[in-house]
């Protein structure tokens, strides 16, 4: 299993509320249909984080696929291409990190 972590920065002039709406409510109408997608989570920076000043990213996405090849095929599909084009409407920066997840349980 591979997990893609995407780091996104909103387009200049776009409010956090509009960025969140476009990503969570609109973009997922396309992106949640990616072929081979096993799990999908979006994480938006909360207002308290903004108190620390300008953030390099406004949110992250986590997308799970069976393999890197399955992920690449998904992004190359018609839906994958449409999802990428749609993300360009609200994201100024999109950085993808391919990861292998290690789950660590808290020690009590």
Secondary structure, DSSP 8 states (H G I E B T S, - for coil): -EEEEEEEEE-TT--HHHHHIIIIIIIHHHHTT-TT--EEEEEE--HHHHTT---S-SEEEEEEES-HHHHHHHHHSHHHHHHHHHHTTTEEEEEEEEE---------
